[in-house]
Amino acid sequence: MEVIHRDIISRMENRMKDKKIIILNGARQTGKTTLLKEIAMRWSLRRKTTLWLNGDEPDIRSQLESITSTGWRNLIGDNSLVIVDEAQKIPNIGLSLKLLHDTLPDKKVIASGSSSFDLAQKTQEPLTGRKWEFLLYPISFREAGLFFGEREEERSLERRLIYGYYPEIVTHPGDEEERLRELSQSYLYRDVLTLGSVRKPEKIDKLLQALAFQIGREVSYTELGQLVDLEKSTVATYIDILEKAFIIFRLYSFSRNMRNEIKRFPKIYFYDNGIRNAVIRQFQSWKMRGDAGALWENFLMAERKKFNVARGRNPGIYFWRNHAGAEVDYIEEENGQMNAYEFKWNTRKKARPPKAFQTAYSPQSFQVITSGDYLDFVNPGI
């Protein structure tokens, strides 16, 4: 069966030329196993063999937990690529991978996990200087456009704004709502709720609902705590966990410490519009929605983040606002250059950079991204 090609593969394969372990993180159901199977298939086309180890299997967990260098040699044999899927489920996996790397440095190794706080914690110290890390997010507009055709993907824009880009959702048109409910209830919270620090799991859903209704606005942890009956410190902890589970991400304000600039509260976005709408159980058609502006902003923020990751870019990203109410939705700062953006669904909406912002920072460019001219923002060539 034909699969949707993921842009990140080329970067991963390029880094496989180094003698380092590849760590692939990402939320559940974003297609990590499918991606690894594609890499293994491409590896086999070069007449090279792969050893696949699944951390879901109890015997694999037991074998790798306390494996020796001799054990690694016997297990791998002539295979040139080792893939450890669901690696975060294997106790001491970081130490086991370090031993593999130091014993058989010419072997190519990829380990995948479904949450940054789990696999990263297990590999952070043992694999220092021995790994490259990658993140796999839901399918991007660009990836879907290459698979379905860009024109068809443009026609699907309003549906994507409602149902999002998780692989299972994209590949099952007409069945999105039920699948999103199952995805959001059964998979996304699994990593979050197994953490010992989540003492009130019922509050996670209420917190996400509160965040879903505040897209594009600065969020106060104190006010969120009052809404969901949690201490401010607990709200901060839960938001950190949700971000590490790749459900939400924060955008901080840009400031050069000018007295009239806002710099207290972040904005919070969802990695996927469909998950955001599943959290608040709102799947009505685009023309009936009162939150179109928020969904458009969230879509653009998530797509730009996916693109930057796929391309290996790491610009500073921010919003800007001052106490007079002037605002810039999105800023990228890289190599001494600043590019600013305003997001408007309505193609007739015009905007200029706020005078205070223009005077203070003289951005390289200022663009208004509308539903009529968004392609270059979400789908530039890689």
C-alpha positions as a Markdown table, in Angstrom:
| # | Residue | x | y | z |
|---|---|---|---|---|
| 1 | Met | 0.0 | 0.0 | 0.0 |
| 2 | Glu | 1.3 | 3.4 | -0.9 |
| 3 | Val | 2.3 | 5.6 | 2.1 |
| 4 | Ile | 2.6 | 9.3 | 2.5 |
| 5 | His | 6.2 | 10.2 | 2.3 |
| 6 | Arg | 7.5 | 12.2 | 5.2 |
| 7 | Asp | 10.0 | 15.0 | 4.6 |
| 8 | Ile | 12.0 | 14.1 | 7.7 |
| 9 | Ile | 13.3 | 10.9 | 6.1 |
| 10 | Ser | 16.0 | 12.6 | 4.0 |
| 11 | Arg | 17.4 | 14.4 | 7.0 |
| 12 | Met | 17.4 | 11.2 | 9.1 |
| 13 | Glu | 19.1 | 9.2 | 6.3 |
| 14 | Asn | 21.7 | 11.9 | 5.9 |
| 15 | Arg | 22.6 | 11.7 | 9.6 |
| 16 | Met | 22.8 | 8.0 | 9.4 |
| 17 | Lys | 26.1 | 8.5 | 7.6 |
| 18 | Asp | 27.5 | 9.6 | 11.0 |
| 19 | Lys | 28.5 | 7.1 | 13.7 |
| 20 | Lys | 25.7 | 8.3 | 15.9 |
| 21 | Ile | 22.4 | 6.8 | 17.1 |
| 22 | Ile | 19.2 | 8.3 | 15.6 |
| 23 | Ile | 16.5 | 9.0 | 18.2 |
| 24 | Leu | 13.0 | 9.5 | 16.7 |
| 25 | Asn | 10.4 | 11.1 | 19.0 |
| 26 | Gly | 6.8 | 12.1 | 18.4 |
| 27 | Ala | 3.3 | 11.7 | 19.7 |
| 28 | Arg | 1.5 | 8.4 | 19.4 |
| 29 | Gln | -0.1 | 7.7 | 16.0 |
| 30 | Thr | 1.9 | 10.2 | 14.0 |
| 31 | Gly | 3.4 | 7.5 | 11.8 |
| 32 | Lys | 6.8 | 6.7 | 13.4 |
| 33 | Thr | 6.5 | 2.9 | 12.8 |
| 34 | Thr | 5.4 | 3.5 | 9.2 |
| 35 | Leu | 8.4 | 5.9 | 8.7 |
| 36 | Leu | 10.8 | 3.3 | 10.1 |
| 37 | Lys | 9.4 | 0.6 | 7.9 |
| 38 | Glu | 10.1 | 2.9 | 4.9 |
| 39 | Ile | 13.6 | 3.5 | 6.0 |
| 40 | Ala | 14.1 | -0.3 | 6.4 |
| 41 | Met | 12.7 | -0.9 | 2.9 |
| 42 | Arg | 15.0 | 1.7 | 1.4 |
| 43 | Trp | 17.9 | 0.1 | 3.3 |
| 44 | Ser | 17.0 | -3.3 | 1.8 |
| 45 | Leu | 17.1 | -1.8 | -1.7 |
| 46 | Arg | 20.8 | -1.3 | -1.1 |
| 47 | Arg | 21.1 | -5.0 | -0.3 |
| 48 | Lys | 21.5 | -4.3 | 3.4 |
| 49 | Thr | 19.6 | -6.0 | 6.2 |
| 50 | Thr | 17.7 | -4.7 | 9.2 |
| 51 | Leu | 17.2 | -6.1 | 12.7 |
| 52 | Trp | 13.8 | -4.9 | 14.0 |
| 53 | Leu | 13.3 | -5.0 | 17.8 |
| 54 | Asn | 9.9 | -4.1 | 19.2 |
| 55 | Gly | 9.8 | -2.7 | 22.7 |
| 56 | Asp | 6.1 | -3.8 | 23.0 |
| 57 | Glu | 7.2 | -7.4 | 23.2 |
| 58 | Pro | 8.1 | -8.7 | 26.7 |
| 59 | Asp | 10.9 | -11.0 | 25.6 |
| 60 | Ile | 12.6 | -8.1 | 23.8 |
| 61 | Arg | 12.3 | -5.8 | 26.8 |
| 62 | Ser | 13.8 | -8.5 | 29.0 |
| 63 | Gln | 16.6 | -9.3 | 26.5 |
| 64 | Leu | 17.7 | -5.7 | 26.0 |
| 65 | Glu | 17.3 | -4.5 | 29.6 |
| 66 | Ser | 20.6 | -6.1 | 30.7 |
| 67 | Ile | 22.2 | -7.1 | 27.4 |
| 68 | Thr | 26.0 | -7.4 | 27.2 |
| 69 | Ser | 28.4 | -6.5 | 24.4 |
| 70 | Thr | 28.6 | -10.2 | 23.5 |
| 71 | Gly | 24.8 | -10.4 | 23.5 |
| 72 | Trp | 24.6 | -7.5 | 21.1 |
| 73 | Arg | 27.1 | -9.1 | 18.7 |
| 74 | Asn | 25.1 | -12.4 | 18.8 |
| 75 | Leu | 21.8 | -10.6 | 18.4 |
| 76 | Ile | 22.7 | -8.3 | 15.5 |
| 77 | Gly | 24.9 | -10.7 | 13.5 |
| 78 | Asp | 25.3 | -9.5 | 9.9 |
| 79 | Asn | 22.5 | -6.9 | 10.1 |
| 80 | Ser | 23.8 | -3.4 | 9.3 |
| 81 | Leu | 20.8 | -1.5 | 10.6 |
| 82 | Val | 19.2 | -1.9 | 14.1 |
| 83 | Ile | 15.7 | -0.4 | 14.7 |
| 84 | Val | 14.3 | -0.4 | 18.2 |
| 85 | Asp | 10.7 | 0.6 | 18.0 |
| 86 | Glu | 8.8 | 1.8 | 21.2 |
| 87 | Ala | 12.3 | 2.0 | 22.9 |
| 88 | Gln | 11.0 | 4.0 | 25.8 |
| 89 | Lys | 9.3 | 0.8 | 27.2 |
| 90 | Ile | 12.6 | -1.0 | 27.6 |
| 91 | Pro | 14.2 | -0.4 | 31.1 |
| 92 | Asn | 17.8 | 0.9 | 30.9 |
| 93 | Ile | 17.5 | 1.4 | 27.1 |
| 94 | Gly | 19.9 | 4.4 | 27.2 |
| 95 | Leu | 22.7 | 2.3 | 28.7 |
| 96 | Ser | 21.9 | -0.6 | 26.4 |
| 97 | Leu | 22.1 | 1.6 | 23.3 |
| 98 | Lys | 25.4 | 3.2 | 24.6 |
| 99 | Leu | 26.9 | -0.2 | 24.9 |
| 100 | Leu | 25.8 | -1.1 | 21.4 |
| 101 | His | 27.2 | 2.2 | 20.0 |
| 102 | Asp | 30.6 | 1.7 | 21.8 |
| 103 | Thr | 30.8 | -2.0 | 21.0 |
| 104 | Leu | 29.7 | -1.9 | 17.3 |
| 105 | Pro | 30.2 | 1.7 | 16.2 |
| 106 | Asp | 29.8 | 0.8 | 12.5 |
| 107 | Lys | 26.2 | -0.4 | 13.0 |
| 108 | Lys | 23.4 | 2.0 | 12.2 |
| 109 | Val | 20.9 | 2.4 | 15.0 |
| 110 | Ile | 17.5 | 4.1 | 15.2 |
| 111 | Ala | 15.4 | 4.1 | 18.4 |
| 112 | Ser | 11.9 | 5.5 | 18.4 |
| 113 | Gly | 9.6 | 6.6 | 21.3 |
| 114 | Ser | 6.2 | 8.1 | 21.7 |
| 115 | Ser | 7.1 | 10.9 | 24.1 |
| 116 | Ser | 10.0 | 13.2 | 24.7 |
| 117 | Phe | 9.8 | 13.1 | 28.5 |
| 118 | Asp | 10.1 | 9.3 | 28.5 |
| 119 | Leu | 12.6 | 8.2 | 25.9 |
| 120 | Ala | 14.7 | 11.4 | 26.2 |
| 121 | Gln | 15.1 | 10.9 | 29.9 |
| 122 | Lys | 16.3 | 7.4 | 29.4 |
| 123 | Thr | 18.8 | 8.4 | 26.7 |
| 124 | Gln | 19.9 | 11.9 | 27.7 |
| 125 | Glu | 22.9 | 11.1 | 29.9 |
| 126 | Pro | 24.0 | 7.8 | 28.5 |
| 127 | Leu | 23.9 | 9.0 | 24.8 |
| 128 | Thr | 25.4 | 12.4 | 25.3 |
| 129 | Gly | 27.5 | 13.1 | 22.2 |
| 130 | Arg | 26.3 | 9.8 | 20.6 |
| 131 | Lys | 22.9 | 10.7 | 19.1 |
| 132 | Trp | 20.9 | 12.8 | 16.7 |
| 133 | Glu | 17.4 | 13.6 | 17.7 |
| 134 | Phe | 14.4 | 14.1 | 15.4 |
| 135 | Leu | 10.7 | 14.8 | 16.0 |
| 136 | Leu | 7.9 | 13.5 | 13.9 |
| 137 | Tyr | 4.7 | 15.6 | 13.9 |
| 138 | Pro | 1.3 | 14.9 | 12.2 |
| 139 | Ile | 1.4 | 15.0 | 8.4 |
| 140 | Ser | 2.1 | 18.5 | 7.0 |
| 141 | Phe | 0.2 | 20.4 | 4.3 |
| 142 | Arg | 3.3 | 19.9 | 2.1 |
| 143 | Glu | 3.4 | 16.1 | 2.6 |
| 144 | Ala | -0.3 | 15.7 | 2.0 |
| 145 | Gly | 0.0 | 17.9 | -1.1 |
| 146 | Leu | 2.7 | 15.7 | -2.5 |
| 147 | Phe | 0.6 | 12.6 | -1.9 |
| 148 | Phe | -2.9 | 13.8 | -2.9 |
| 149 | Gly | -1.8 | 16.7 | -5.3 |
| 150 | Glu | -1.5 | 20.3 | -4.2 |
| 151 | Arg | -4.6 | 21.4 | -5.9 |
| 152 | Glu | -6.7 | 18.7 | -4.2 |
| 153 | Glu | -5.1 | 19.6 | -0.9 |
| 154 | Glu | -6.1 | 23.2 | -1.4 |
| 155 | Arg | -9.7 | 22.1 | -1.9 |
| 156 | Ser | -9.5 | 20.1 | 1.3 |
| 157 | Leu | -8.3 | 23.1 | 3.4 |
| 158 | Glu | -11.5 | 23.8 | 5.3 |
| 159 | Arg | -11.8 | 20.1 | 6.2 |
| 160 | Arg | -8.1 | 20.0 | 7.4 |
| 161 | Leu | -8.8 | 23.1 | 9.5 |
| 162 | Ile | -11.5 | 21.1 | 11.3 |
| 163 | Tyr | -10.2 | 17.5 | 11.3 |
| 164 | Gly | -6.4 | 18.1 | 11.2 |
| 165 | Tyr | -3.5 | 16.0 | 9.9 |
| 166 | Tyr | -3.1 | 12.8 | 11.9 |
| 167 | Pro | -2.3 | 10.0 | 9.4 |
| 168 | Glu | -5.4 | 7.9 | 10.4 |
| 169 | Ile | -7.6 | 11.0 | 9.9 |
| 170 | Val | -6.1 | 12.0 | 6.6 |
| 171 | Thr | -6.4 | 8.5 | 5.2 |
| 172 | His | -10.0 | 7.9 | 6.3 |
| 173 | Pro | -12.2 | 10.7 | 4.9 |
| 174 | Gly | -15.8 | 10.5 | 6.0 |
| 175 | Asp | -14.9 | 8.9 | 9.3 |
| 176 | Glu | -12.9 | 11.7 | 10.9 |
| 177 | Glu | -15.1 | 12.5 | 14.0 |
| 178 | Glu | -15.2 | 9.0 | 15.5 |
| 179 | Arg | -11.6 | 8.4 | 14.8 |
| 180 | Leu | -10.5 | 11.7 | 16.4 |
| 181 | Arg | -12.6 | 11.0 | 19.5 |
| 182 | Glu | -10.9 | 7.6 | 19.9 |
| 183 | Leu | -7.5 | 9.1 | 19.1 |
| 184 | Ser | -7.8 | 11.9 | 21.6 |
| 185 | Gln | -9.3 | 9.8 | 24.4 |
| 186 | Ser | -7.3 | 6.5 | 24.0 |
| 187 | Tyr | -3.9 | 7.5 | 22.7 |
| 188 | Leu | -2.9 | 11.1 | 23.4 |
| 189 | Tyr | -3.5 | 11.0 | 27.1 |
| 190 | Arg | -1.8 | 7.7 | 27.7 |
| 191 | Asp | 1.7 | 9.1 | 28.1 |
| 192 | Val | 0.4 | 12.0 | 30.1 |
| 193 | Leu | -1.7 | 10.1 | 32.6 |
| 194 | Thr | 1.0 | 7.5 | 33.3 |
| 195 | Leu | 3.3 | 10.1 | 34.8 |
| 196 | Gly | 3.4 | 10.1 | 38.6 |
| 197 | Ser | 3.2 | 13.9 | 38.7 |
| 198 | Val | -0.3 | 13.9 | 37.3 |
| 199 | Arg | -2.2 | 13.5 | 40.5 |
| 200 | Lys | -5.6 | 14.8 | 39.1 |
| 201 | Pro | -6.0 | 13.3 | 35.6 |
| 202 | Glu | -9.5 | 14.5 | 35.3 |
| 203 | Lys | -8.1 | 18.1 | 35.4 |
| 204 | Ile | -6.0 | 17.5 | 32.2 |
| 205 | Asp | -9.1 | 17.4 | 30.0 |
| 206 | Lys | -10.5 | 20.5 | 31.6 |
| 207 | Leu | -7.2 | 22.3 | 31.2 |
| 208 | Leu | -7.0 | 21.4 | 27.6 |
| 209 | Gln | -10.5 | 22.6 | 27.0 |
| 210 | Ala | -9.6 | 25.9 | 28.6 |
| 211 | Leu | -6.5 | 26.2 | 26.4 |
| 212 | Ala | -8.5 | 25.3 | 23.3 |
| 213 | Phe | -10.8 | 28.3 | 23.8 |
| 214 | Gln | -7.8 | 30.6 | 24.2 |
| 215 | Ile | -5.9 | 30.0 | 21.0 |
| 216 | Gly | -4.3 | 33.2 | 19.9 |
| 217 | Arg | -4.6 | 34.9 | 23.3 |
| 218 | Glu | -2.0 | 35.2 | 26.0 |
| 219 | Val | -2.7 | 32.7 | 28.8 |
| 220 | Ser | -2.3 | 33.4 | 32.5 |
| 221 | Tyr | -1.5 | 30.3 | 34.6 |
| 222 | Thr | -3.2 | 32.0 | 37.5 |
| 223 | Glu | -6.5 | 32.5 | 35.6 |
| 224 | Leu | -6.3 | 28.9 | 34.1 |
| 225 | Gly | -5.9 | 27.6 | 37.7 |
| 226 | Gln | -9.0 | 29.4 | 38.7 |
| 227 | Leu | -10.9 | 28.0 | 35.8 |
| 228 | Val | -10.0 | 24.4 | 36.4 |
| 229 | Asp | -9.5 | 24.6 | 40.2 |
| 230 | Leu | -5.7 | 23.9 | 40.2 |
| 231 | Glu | -2.8 | 25.7 | 41.8 |
| 232 | Lys | -0.8 | 27.9 | 39.5 |
| 233 | Ser | 2.3 | 25.7 | 39.9 |
| 234 | Thr | 0.3 | 22.6 | 39.0 |
| 235 | Val | -1.0 | 24.3 | 35.9 |
| 236 | Ala | 2.6 | 25.1 | 34.9 |
| 237 | Thr | 3.6 | 21.5 | 35.5 |
| 238 | Tyr | 0.7 | 20.1 | 33.5 |
| 239 | Ile | 1.3 | 22.4 | 30.6 |
| 240 | Asp | 4.9 | 21.3 | 30.5 |
| 241 | Ile | 3.8 | 17.7 | 30.4 |
| 242 | Leu | 1.3 | 18.4 | 27.6 |
| 243 | Glu | 4.0 | 20.1 | 25.6 |
| 244 | Lys | 6.4 | 17.2 | 26.0 |
| 245 | Ala | 3.7 | 14.9 | 24.9 |
| 246 | Phe | 3.5 | 17.0 | 21.6 |
| 247 | Ile | -0.1 | 18.0 | 22.2 |
| 248 | Ile | 0.5 | 21.7 | 22.6 |
| 249 | Phe | 3.3 | 24.2 | 22.3 |
| 250 | Arg | 4.0 | 27.6 | 23.7 |
| 251 | Leu | 4.9 | 30.8 | 21.9 |
| 252 | Tyr | 6.6 | 33.5 | 24.0 |
| 253 | Ser | 6.5 | 37.2 | 23.5 |
| 254 | Phe | 9.4 | 39.1 | 21.8 |
| 255 | Ser | 10.9 | 41.9 | 23.7 |
| 256 | Arg | 14.0 | 44.0 | 23.9 |
| 257 | Asn | 13.0 | 45.0 | 27.4 |
| 258 | Met | 11.2 | 48.1 | 26.3 |
| 259 | Arg | 8.9 | 49.4 | 29.0 |
| 260 | Asn | 5.7 | 49.4 | 26.9 |
| 261 | Glu | 6.0 | 45.7 | 25.7 |
| 262 | Ile | 4.1 | 42.7 | 27.0 |
| 263 | Lys | 6.4 | 40.0 | 28.2 |
| 264 | Arg | 4.6 | 38.1 | 30.9 |
| 265 | Phe | 2.3 | 35.5 | 29.4 |
| 266 | Pro | 2.8 | 33.0 | 26.5 |
| 267 | Lys | 0.3 | 32.0 | 23.9 |
| 268 | Ile | -0.5 | 28.3 | 23.5 |
| 269 | Tyr | -1.3 | 26.4 | 20.3 |
| 270 | Phe | -2.2 | 22.8 | 19.5 |
| 271 | Tyr | 0.0 | 20.8 | 17.2 |
| 272 | Asp | -3.1 | 19.6 | 15.4 |
| 273 | Asn | -6.4 | 21.3 | 14.7 |
| 274 | Gly | -8.3 | 18.1 | 14.8 |
| 275 | Ile | -7.2 | 17.3 | 18.3 |
| 276 | Arg | -8.1 | 20.8 | 19.5 |
| 277 | Asn | -11.6 | 20.4 | 18.1 |
| 278 | Ala | -11.9 | 16.9 | 19.6 |
| 279 | Val | -11.0 | 18.3 | 23.0 |
| 280 | Ile | -13.9 | 20.7 | 22.9 |
| 281 | Arg | -16.1 | 18.3 | 20.8 |
| 282 | Gln | -16.8 | 20.8 | 18.1 |
| 283 | Phe | -16.8 | 19.5 | 14.5 |
| 284 | Gln | -19.4 | 21.7 | 12.9 |
| 285 | Ser | -18.8 | 22.8 | 9.3 |
| 286 | Trp | -16.5 | 25.7 | 8.5 |
| 287 | Lys | -19.3 | 28.2 | 7.6 |
| 288 | Met | -21.0 | 27.6 | 10.9 |
| 289 | Arg | -17.9 | 28.2 | 13.1 |
| 290 | Gly | -17.4 | 31.2 | 15.3 |
| 291 | Asp | -13.7 | 30.3 | 15.9 |
| 292 | Ala | -12.5 | 30.4 | 12.3 |
| 293 | Gly | -9.8 | 33.0 | 13.0 |
| 294 | Ala | -8.4 | 30.9 | 15.9 |
| 295 | Leu | -8.4 | 27.8 | 13.8 |
| 296 | Trp | -6.6 | 29.5 | 10.9 |
| 297 | Glu | -4.0 | 30.9 | 13.3 |
| 298 | Asn | -3.4 | 27.6 | 14.9 |
| 299 | Phe | -3.2 | 25.8 | 11.5 |
| 300 | Leu | -0.5 | 28.3 | 10.3 |
| 301 | Met | 1.5 | 28.1 | 13.5 |
| 302 | Ala | 1.6 | 24.3 | 13.4 |
| 303 | Glu | 2.3 | 24.1 | 9.7 |
| 304 | Arg | 5.2 | 26.5 | 10.0 |
| 305 | Lys | 6.6 | 24.6 | 12.9 |
| 306 | Lys | 6.4 | 21.3 | 11.0 |
| 307 | Phe | 8.2 | 22.9 | 8.0 |
| 308 | Asn | 11.0 | 24.4 | 10.1 |
| 309 | Val | 11.6 | 21.0 | 11.7 |
| 310 | Ala | 11.6 | 19.2 | 8.4 |
| 311 | Arg | 14.0 | 21.6 | 6.9 |
| 312 | Gly | 16.3 | 21.6 | 9.9 |
| 313 | Arg | 15.7 | 25.2 | 10.7 |
| 314 | Asn | 15.6 | 26.5 | 14.3 |
| 315 | Pro | 14.7 | 30.2 | 14.2 |
| 316 | Gly | 13.6 | 32.0 | 17.3 |
| 317 | Ile | 9.8 | 32.2 | 17.2 |
| 318 | Tyr | 7.7 | 34.8 | 19.0 |
| 319 | Phe | 4.7 | 37.0 | 19.0 |
| 320 | Trp | 4.8 | 40.7 | 19.9 |
| 321 | Arg | 2.4 | 43.0 | 21.7 |
| 322 | Asn | 2.6 | 46.2 | 23.6 |
| 323 | His | 0.4 | 47.7 | 26.3 |
| 324 | Ala | -1.4 | 49.9 | 23.8 |
| 325 | Gly | -2.8 | 46.8 | 22.1 |
| 326 | Ala | -0.6 | 46.8 | 19.0 |
| 327 | Glu | 0.3 | 43.2 | 18.0 |
| 328 | Val | 2.2 | 41.0 | 15.6 |
| 329 | Asp | 1.0 | 37.4 | 15.4 |
| 330 | Tyr | 4.2 | 35.7 | 14.6 |
| 331 | Ile | 7.9 | 36.5 | 14.3 |
| 332 | Glu | 10.9 | 34.5 | 13.1 |
| 333 | Glu | 14.4 | 35.7 | 14.0 |
| 334 | Glu | 17.4 | 33.9 | 12.5 |
| 335 | Asn | 20.9 | 34.9 | 11.6 |
| 336 | Gly | 20.3 | 38.5 | 12.6 |
| 337 | Gln | 17.2 | 38.9 | 10.4 |
| 338 | Met | 13.6 | 39.3 | 11.6 |
| 339 | Asn | 10.5 | 38.4 | 9.5 |
| 340 | Ala | 7.1 | 39.3 | 10.9 |
| 341 | Tyr | 3.7 | 37.9 | 9.9 |
| 342 | Glu | 0.0 | 38.7 | 10.5 |
| 343 | Phe | -2.6 | 35.9 | 10.0 |
| 344 | Lys | -6.0 | 36.8 | 8.5 |
| 345 | Trp | -8.5 | 34.3 | 7.1 |
| 346 | Asn | -10.3 | 37.0 | 5.1 |
| 347 | Thr | -8.5 | 37.7 | 1.8 |
| 348 | Arg | -9.7 | 41.3 | 1.9 |
| 349 | Lys | -8.1 | 42.0 | 5.2 |
| 350 | Lys | -5.1 | 44.3 | 5.0 |
| 351 | Ala | -2.6 | 45.0 | 7.7 |
| 352 | Arg | 0.6 | 47.0 | 8.3 |
| 353 | Pro | 3.2 | 46.4 | 10.9 |
| 354 | Pro | 2.4 | 48.4 | 14.0 |
| 355 | Lys | 4.4 | 51.7 | 14.0 |
| 356 | Ala | 5.9 | 51.0 | 17.4 |
| 357 | Phe | 7.2 | 47.6 | 16.2 |
| 358 | Gln | 8.4 | 48.9 | 12.9 |
| 359 | Thr | 10.3 | 51.8 | 14.6 |
| 360 | Ala | 11.9 | 49.6 | 17.2 |
| 361 | Tyr | 12.9 | 46.6 | 15.2 |
| 362 | Ser | 12.8 | 47.4 | 11.4 |
| 363 | Pro | 11.9 | 43.8 | 10.4 |
| 364 | Gln | 13.3 | 42.4 | 7.1 |
| 365 | Ser | 9.8 | 41.7 | 6.0 |
| 366 | Phe | 6.2 | 42.0 | 7.1 |
| 367 | Gln | 3.6 | 39.7 | 5.4 |
| 368 | Val | -0.1 | 39.2 | 5.9 |
| 369 | Ile | -1.0 | 35.5 | 5.4 |
| 370 | Thr | -4.6 | 35.0 | 4.2 |
| 371 | Ser | -6.6 | 32.0 | 2.9 |
| 372 | Gly | -5.8 | 33.3 | -0.6 |
| 373 | Asp | -2.0 | 33.4 | -0.3 |
| 374 | Tyr | -0.8 | 31.0 | 2.3 |
| 375 | Leu | 1.0 | 28.4 | 0.1 |
| 376 | Asp | 4.4 | 30.0 | 0.2 |
| 377 | Phe | 4.2 | 30.1 | 4.0 |
| 378 | Val | 3.3 | 26.5 | 4.6 |
| 379 | Asn | 4.7 | 24.8 | 1.5 |
| 380 | Pro | 8.0 | 26.4 | 0.5 |
| 381 | Gly | 10.4 | 24.1 | -1.4 |
| 382 | Ile | 12.7 | 21.9 | 0.7 |
